[in-house]
Amino acid sequence: MYETDGGALIAAFVTTYLVILGFAFLFGVAVYVVNGFAFMSLYRKVGVKPWIAWVPYYNTWVWLKLGGQPGWLALLPLAGLSIVTLVFLAIGMVRTQIAFRRDAVFVLLGIFLPFVWAFMLGARDSVYEPWRITAAGYPPPGVGYGSVVPDYATAPEALPVFPAPPTPPAPPTPPAA
């Protein structure tokens, strides 16, 4: 039989556990930061305030509304129903990428690597055409450009500003008689 020191075994277990927990925390922070920057670029492109990308549940709420889905579905993971939110996010991703002229297969990238999906759609060379969503028979996005009802997530400074039409010159006054 081997003799082991119980205290040393517990210390090794706790140390290993803390190291794994530390790496998991750092990985979670890295994923959060990369997703934040990715969705900032996407939200800026579609006319939504970019800071929303950094607020955890609100980010998902606006992401769902961008895809024409009800935003309250973002709260379902709090009740243990994450799969429902993921299904509706996938449906919303298909509708959103229609406005960017992407194929339906592109949604696989959004499901498995959402930050890459958001970076690609938010890139400078991608063009957002929200009218394509309604032309495909889907409801318009709930936020940003192309939304029917103005929303609190839409940045007034990001909306297009059209110059006022020039005022026509006043007609000449007839000469006095």
DRENLUM-805866 format. One line per 2 residues: number of its first residue (from 1); their letters; for each residue x, y, z of N, C-alpha, C. Coordinates in Angstrom, 1 decimal. Each point is the difference from the previous one (the first is absolute). Example, Ala and Ser with C-alpha at 12.3 -4.5 7.8 and 13.67 -1.06 7.14 Angstrom:
REM residues 2
1> AS> 13.2:-5.7:7.8:-0.9:1.2:0.0:0.9:1.2:0.0 ~ -0.4:1.1:-0.7:0.9:1.1:0.0:-0.8:1.1:0.8
//
This chain:
REM residues 177
1> MY> 0.8:-1.2:0.0:-0.8:1.2:0.0:0.9:1.2:0.0 ~ -0.6:1.0:-0.7:0.7:1.3:0.0:-0.6:0.9:1.1
3> ET> 0.9:0.7:0.6:-0.4:1.0:1.1:0.0:1.3:-0.7 ~ -1.1:0.8:0.2:-0.1:1.3:-0.6:-0.4:1.0:1.2
5> DG> 0.5:1.2:-0.2:-0.4:1.0:0.9:-1.3:0.7:-0.4 ~ -1.0:-0.1:0.8:-1.3:0.5:-0.4:0.0:1.5:-0.3
7> GA> 0.8:0.7:0.8:0.1:1.5:-0.2:0.6:0.4:-1.3 ~ 1.0:-0.7:-0.4:0.7:0.2:-1.3:-0.9:-0.2:-1.1
9> LI> -0.8:-1.1:0.1:-0.9:-0.4:-1.1:-1.1:1.1:-0.1 ~ -0.5:0.5:1.1:-1.1:1.0:0.0:0.6:1.3:-0.6
11> AA> 1.3:0.4:0.4:0.6:1.2:-0.5:0.2:-0.1:-1.5 ~ 0.4:-1.2:-0.5:0.2:-0.1:-1.5:-1.3:0.1:-0.7
13> FV> -1.1:-0.6:0.6:-1.3:0.1:-0.7:-0.5:1.4:0.0 ~ 0.1:0.8:1.1:-0.4:1.4:0.1:0.8:0.8:-1.0
15> TT> 1.3:-0.2:-0.1:0.8:0.8:-0.9:-0.3:-0.3:-1.4 ~ -0.2:-1.2:-0.4:-0.5:-0.4:-1.3:-1.3:0.7:-0.4
17> YL> -0.9:-0.1:1.0:-1.4:0.6:-0.2:0.1:1.5:-0.2 ~ 0.8:0.7:0.8:0.2:1.4:-0.2:0.6:0.4:-1.3
19> VI> 1.0:-0.8:-0.4:0.7:0.3:-1.3:-1.0:-0.1:-1.2 ~ -0.8:-1.1:0.1:-1.0:-0.2:-1.1:-1.1:1.1:0.1
21> LG> -0.4:0.4:1.2:-1.0:1.0:0.1:0.5:1.4:-0.5 ~ 1.3:0.2:0.3:0.7:1.3:-0.5:0.0:0.0:-1.5
23> FA> 0.4:-1.1:-0.7:0.0:0.0:-1.4:-1.4:0.1:-0.6 ~ -1.0:-0.6:0.6:-1.4:0.1:-0.5:-0.5:1.5:0.2
25> FL> 0.4:0.6:1.0:-0.4:1.4:0.2:0.7:0.9:-1.1 ~ 1.3:-0.2:-0.2:0.7:0.8:-1.1:-0.6:-0.3:-1.3
27> FG> -0.4:-1.2:-0.3:-0.6:-0.4:-1.3:-1.3:0.7:-0.1 ~ -0.8:0.0:1.1:-1.3:0.7:0.0:0.1:1.5:-0.3
29> VA> 1.0:0.6:0.6:0.2:1.5:-0.2:0.5:0.2:-1.4 ~ 0.8:-0.8:-0.6:0.5:0.1:-1.4:-1.2:-0.1:-0.9
31> VY> -0.9:-1.0:0.2:-1.2:-0.2:-0.9:-0.9:1.3:0.1 ~ -0.2:0.5:1.2:-0.8:1.2:0.3:0.5:1.2:-0.8
33> VV> 1.3:0.2:0.1:0.6:1.1:-0.7:-0.1:-0.1:-1.5 ~ 0.4:-1.2:-0.5:-0.1:-0.2:-1.5:-1.4:0.2:-0.5
35> NG> -1.0:-0.6:0.7:-1.4:0.2:-0.4:-0.4:1.4:0.1 ~ 0.4:0.7:1.0:-0.3:1.4:0.1:0.4:0.9:-1.2
37> FA> 1.3:-0.2:-0.4:0.5:0.7:-1.1:-0.7:-0.4:-1.3 ~ -0.3:-1.3:-0.1:-0.7:-0.5:-1.2:-1.4:0.6:-0.2
39> FM> -0.7:-0.1:1.1:-1.4:0.6:-0.1:0.0:1.5:0.0 ~ 1.0:0.6:0.5:0.1:1.5:-0.2:0.1:0.3:-1.5
41> SL> 0.8:-0.7:-0.7:0.1:0.3:-1.5:-1.3:-0.3:-0.7 ~ -0.7:-1.1:0.4:-1.3:-0.4:-0.7:-1.0:1.1:0.4
43> YR> -0.1:0.3:1.3:-1.1:1.0:0.4:0.3:1.3:-0.7 ~ 1.2:0.5:-0.1:0.3:1.2:-0.6:-0.5:0.0:-1.5
45> KV> 0.2:-1.1:-0.6:-0.3:-0.2:-1.4:-1.5:0.1:-0.3 ~ -0.8:-0.6:1.0:-1.5:-0.1:-0.2:-0.7:1.2:0.6
47> GV> 0.7:0.9:0.6:-0.7:1.2:0.6:-0.4:-0.1:1.4 ~ 0.7:-0.9:0.8:-0.3:-0.1:1.4:1.1:0.5:0.8
49> KP> -0.2:0.6:1.2:1.0:0.5:0.8:1.1:-1.1:0.4 ~ 1.2:0.3:-0.3:1.1:-1.1:0.2:0.2:-0.4:1.4
51> WI> -0.3:0.9:1.0:0.3:-0.4:1.4:-0.9:-1.1:0.4 ~ -1.1:-0.3:-0.7:-0.9:-1.1:0.4:0.7:-1.3:0.0
53> AW> 1.0:-0.1:-0.9:0.8:-1.3:-0.1:0.6:-0.4:1.3 ~ 0.2:0.9:0.9:0.7:-0.4:1.3:-0.9:-0.3:1.1
55> VP> -1.3:0.1:-0.1:-1.0:-0.3:1.0:-0.5:-1.4:-0.2 ~ 0.3:-1.0:0.9:-0.3:-1.4:-0.3:-1.4:-0.3:-0.5
57> YY> -1.0:0.1:0.7:-1.3:-0.5:-0.4:-0.7:1.0:-1.0 ~ 0.3:1.3:0.1:-0.5:1.0:-0.9:0.6:-0.2:-1.4
59> NT> 1.3:-0.4:-0.1:0.6:-0.3:-1.3:-0.8:-1.1:-0.7 ~ -0.4:-1.0:0.7:-0.7:-1.1:-0.6:-1.4:0.5:-0.4
61> WV> -0.6:0.8:0.9:-1.4:0.6:-0.3:0.0:0.7:-1.3 ~ 1.0:0.9:-0.2:0.1:0.8:-1.2:0.4:-0.9:-1.2
63> WL> 0.8:-1.0:0.2:0.4:-0.9:-1.1:-1.3:-0.8:-0.5 ~ -0.8:-0.4:1.0:-1.3:-0.6:-0.4:-0.9:0.9:-0.8
65> KL> -0.1:1.3:0.5:-0.9:1.0:-0.7:0.6:0.3:-1.4 ~ 1.3:0.0:-0.1:0.6:0.2:-1.3:-0.4:-1.0:-1.0
67> GG> -0.3:-1.2:0.4:-0.4:-1.1:-0.8:-1.5:-0.1:-0.1 ~ -0.7:1.0:0.5:-1.5:-0.1:-0.1:-0.7:-0.9:1.0
69> QP> 0.7:-0.3:1.1:-0.5:-0.9:1.1:-0.3:0.8:1.2 ~ -0.9:-0.5:0.9:-0.3:0.8:1.2:1.2:0.0:0.9
71> GW> 0.3:1.1:0.5:1.2:0.2:0.9:-0.1:-0.7:1.3 ~ -1.1:-0.2:0.6:-0.2:-0.6:1.3:0.5:-1.4:0.0
73> LA> 0.2:-0.6:-1.2:0.6:-1.4:0.0:1.4:-0.1:0.5 ~ 0.7:1.2:0.1:1.3:0.0:0.6:0.0:-0.3:1.5
75> LL> -1.1:0.1:0.6:-0.1:-0.3:1.5:-0.2:-1.4:0.3 ~ -0.4:-0.8:-1.0:-0.3:-1.5:0.2:1.2:-0.8:0.6
77> PL> 1.3:0.4:-0.3:1.1:-0.8:0.6:0.0:0.2:1.5 ~ -0.6:1.0:0.6:-0.1:0.2:1.4:-0.9:-1.1:0.6
79> AG> -0.9:-0.5:-0.8:-0.9:-1.1:0.5:0.4:-1.4:-0.5 ~ 1.2:-0.1:-0.5:0.6:-1.2:-0.5:-0.5:-0.4:-1.4
81> LS> -0.5:0.9:-0.8:-0.5:-0.3:-1.3:0.9:0.6:-1.1 ~ 1.3:-0.2:0.1:1.0:0.6:-0.9:-0.3:-0.5:-1.4
83> IV> -0.4:-1.3:-0.2:-0.1:-0.6:-1.3:-1.1:0.8:-0.8 ~ -1.0:0.5:0.7:-1.1:0.7:-0.7:0.6:1.3:-0.6
85> TL> 0.8:0.7:0.9:0.6:1.3:-0.5:0.9:-0.3:-1.1 ~ 0.8:-1.1:0.0:0.9:-0.3:-1.1:-0.7:-0.3:-1.3
87> VF> -1.1:-0.6:0.1:-0.8:-0.3:-1.2:-0.5:1.3:-0.7 ~ -0.5:0.9:0.9:-0.5:1.2:-0.6:1.1:0.9:-0.4
89> LA> 1.2:-0.1:0.6:1.1:0.8:-0.5:0.5:-0.5:-1.4 ~ -0.1:-1.3:-0.2:0.4:-0.6:-1.3:-1.0:0.5:-1.0
91> IG> -1.3:0.0:0.3:-1.0:0.5:-1.0:0.3:1.5:-0.3 ~ 0.3:0.8:1.1:0.3:1.4:-0.2:1.2:0.2:-0.8
93> MV> 1.0:-0.9:0.2:1.3:0.1:-0.8:-0.3:-0.2:-1.5 ~ -0.8:-0.9:-0.3:-0.4:-0.3:-1.4:-0.6:1.3:-0.6
95> RT> -0.9:0.6:0.7:-0.7:1.2:-0.5:1.0:1.2:-0.1 ~ 0.9:0.1:1.0:0.9:1.1:0.0:1.0:-0.1:-1.2
97> QI> 0.5:-1.2:-0.2:0.9:-0.2:-1.1:-0.6:0.1:-1.4 ~ -1.3:-0.1:-0.1:-0.6:0.3:-1.3:0.2:1.5:-0.4
99> AF> 0.0:0.9:1.0:0.2:1.4:-0.3:1.5:0.2:-0.4 ~ 0.9:-0.9:0.3:1.4:0.1:-0.4:0.3:-0.8:-1.2
101> RR> -1.0:-0.6:-0.7:0.2:-0.8:-1.1:0.9:-1.2:0.2 ~ -0.3:-0.7:1.2:0.8:-1.2:0.3:-0.9:-1.2:-0.2
103> DA> 0.6:-1.1:-0.3:-0.8:-1.3:-0.2:-0.5:-0.5:1.4 ~ -0.9:-0.9:-0.1:-0.6:-0.6:1.2:1.0:-0.9:0.7
105> VF> 1.0:-0.5:-0.7:1.1:-0.8:0.7:0.8:0.8:0.9 ~ 0.1:1.3:-0.3:0.8:0.9:0.8:-0.5:0.0:1.5
107> VL> -1.2:-0.4:0.3:-0.5:-0.1:1.3:0.8:-1.0:0.9 ~ 0.6:-1.0:-0.6:0.8:-0.9:0.7:1.1:0.6:0.7
109> LG> 0.6:1.0:-0.7:1.1:0.8:0.6:-0.5:0.8:1.2 ~ -1.2:0.5:-0.1:-0.6:0.8:1.1:-0.4:-0.9:1.2
111> IF> -0.3:-1.2:-0.3:-0.4:-0.9:1.1:1.2:-0.5:0.8 ~ 1.1:-0.4:-0.7:1.2:-0.5:0.6:1.0:1.0:0.4
113> LP> 0.1:1.1:-0.8:1.0:1.1:0.3:-0.7:1.3:-0.2 ~ -0.9:0.4:0.9:-0.7:1.3:-0.2:0.8:1.2:-0.1
115> FV> 1.2:0.0:0.7:0.8:1.2:-0.1:0.6:0.2:-1.4 ~ 0.3:-1.1:-0.7:0.5:0.0:-1.4:-1.1:0.5:-0.9
117> WA> -1.2:-0.5:0.2:-1.2:0.3:-0.8:-0.2:1.5:0.2 ~ 0.0:0.6:1.2:-0.2:1.4:0.2:1.1:0.9:-0.6
119> FM> 1.2:-0.5:0.2:1.1:0.8:-0.7:-0.1:0.0:-1.5 ~ -0.4:-1.1:-0.6:-0.1:0.0:-1.5:-1.2:0.9:-0.4
121> LG> -1.1:0.0:0.7:-1.1:0.8:-0.4:0.3:1.5:0.3 ~ 0.7:0.3:1.0:0.3:1.3:0.4:1.3:0.6:-0.7
123> AR> 0.5:-0.8:-0.9:1.2:0.5:-0.7:-0.3:1.2:-0.9 ~ 1.0:0.7:-0.3:-0.2:1.3:-0.8:-0.5:-0.3:-1.4
125> DS> 0.4:-1.2:-0.6:-0.5:-0.2:-1.4:-1.4:-0.7:-0.1 ~ -0.5:-0.4:1.2:-1.4:-0.5:-0.1:-1.0:1.1:0.0
127> VY> -1.1:-0.3:-0.8:-1.0:1.0:-0.1:-1.3:-0.5:0.6 ~ -0.6:0.8:0.8:-1.3:-0.3:0.7:-1.2:0.6:-0.8
129> EP> -0.8:-0.9:-0.5:-1.2:0.5:-0.7:-1.2:-0.6:0.6 ~ -0.6:0.6:1.1:-1.1:-0.6:0.7:-1.3:-0.2:-0.8
131> WR> -0.1:0.7:-1.1:-1.2:-0.2:-0.8:-0.1:-1.5:-0.5 ~ 1.2:-0.6:-0.1:0.0:-1.4:-0.6:-0.7:-1.0:1.0
133> IT> -0.1:0.3:1.3:-0.6:-0.8:0.9:-1.5:-0.1:-0.2 ~ -0.6:1.2:-0.2:-1.5:0.0:-0.3:-0.3:-0.4:-1.4
135> AA> 1.0:0.2:-0.9:-0.2:-0.5:-1.4:0.0:-1.6:0.0 ~ 0.7:-0.6:1.0:0.0:-1.5:0.1:-1.3:-0.5:0.7
137> GY> -0.8:0.9:0.5:-1.3:-0.4:0.6:0.1:-0.1:1.5 ~ 1.0:0.5:0.6:0.2:0.0:1.5:-0.4:1.4:0.5
139> PP> -0.3:0.0:1.3:-0.2:1.4:0.6:1.2:0.8:0.0 ~ -0.1:1.3:0.1:1.2:0.8:0.0:0.8:-0.1:1.3
141> PG> 1.2:0.4:0.1:0.8:-0.1:1.3:-0.7:0.9:1.0 ~ 0.1:-0.4:1.3:-0.6:0.8:1.0:0.8:1.2:0.5
143> VG> 1.3:0.0:-0.4:0.9:1.1:0.4:0.8:0.4:-1.2 ~ 0.6:1.2:0.1:0.9:0.4:-1.0:-0.6:0.5:-1.3
145> YG> 0.8:0.1:-1.0:-0.5:0.4:-1.3:-1.0:-1.0:-0.5 ~ -1.1:0.5:-0.6:-1.0:-0.9:-0.6:-1.1:-0.4:1.0
147> SV> 0.2:0.4:1.3:-1.1:-0.4:0.9:-1.2:1.0:-0.2 ~ -1.2:-0.5:0.2:-1.2:0.7:-0.3:-0.2:1.0:1.2
149> VP> 0.1:-0.5:1.2:-0.2:0.8:1.2:1.3:0.4:0.5 ~ 0.3:1.3:0.3:1.2:0.4:0.6:0.2:-0.6:1.3
151> DY> 1.2:-0.5:0.4:0.2:-0.7:1.2:1.1:0.7:0.8 ~ 0.0:-0.3:1.3:1.0:0.7:0.9:1.4:-0.4:-0.3
153> AT> 0.2:-1.1:-0.7:1.3:-0.5:-0.4:0.6:0.7:-1.2 ~ -0.9:0.8:-0.7:0.5:0.6:-1.2:0.7:1.3:0.3
155> AP> 1.1:0.2:-0.5:0.8:1.2:0.3:-0.5:1.1:-1.0 ~ -0.5:1.1:0.6:-0.4:1.1:-0.9:1.2:0.6:-0.8
157> EA> 1.2:-0.1:0.5:1.1:0.5:-0.7:0.4:-0.9:-1.1 ~ -0.4:-1.3:0.0:0.4:-1.0:-1.0:-1.1:0.0:-1.1
159> LP> -1.1:0.6:0.2:-1.0:0.0:-1.1:0.3:0.9:-1.1 ~ -0.3:-0.3:-1.2:0.4:0.9:-1.1:-0.7:1.4:0.2
161> VF> 0.7:1.0:-0.3:-0.5:1.4:0.1:0.0:0.5:-1.5 ~ -1.2:0.4:-0.4:-0.1:0.5:-1.3:-0.1:1.5:0.1
163> PA> 0.7:0.7:-0.9:-0.1:1.5:0.0:-1.4:0.5:-0.3 ~ -0.3:1.1:0.5:-1.3:0.6:-0.3:0.0:0.5:-1.4
165> PP> -1.2:-0.1:-0.7:0.0:0.4:-1.4:0.2:1.5:0.0 ~ 0.6:0.5:-1.1:0.2:1.4:-0.1:-1.3:0.8:-0.1
167> TP> -0.1:1.1:0.6:-1.2:0.8:-0.1:0.0:0.7:-1.3 ~ -1.1:0.0:-0.7:-0.1:0.7:-1.3:0.1:1.5:0.3
169> PA> 0.6:0.6:-1.0:0.0:1.5:0.1:-1.4:0.6:0.0 ~ -0.1:1.1:0.7:-1.3:0.7:0.1:-0.3:0.5:-1.4
171> PP> -1.3:0.0:-0.4:-0.3:0.5:-1.3:0.2:1.6:0.0 ~ 0.4:0.5:-1.1:0.2:1.4:-0.1:-1.3:0.8:0.3
173> TP> 0.2:1.1:0.7:-1.2:0.8:0.3:-0.4:0.8:-1.3 ~ -1.3:0.1:-0.2:-0.3:0.8:-1.2:0.2:1.5:0.2
175> PA> 0.3:0.7:-1.0:0.3:1.4:0.1:-1.2:0.8:0.5 ~ 0.2:1.0:0.8:-1.1:0.8:0.5:-0.6:0.8:-1.0
177> A> -1.3:0.2:0.0:-0.7:0.7:-1.0:-0.1:1.4:0.3
//
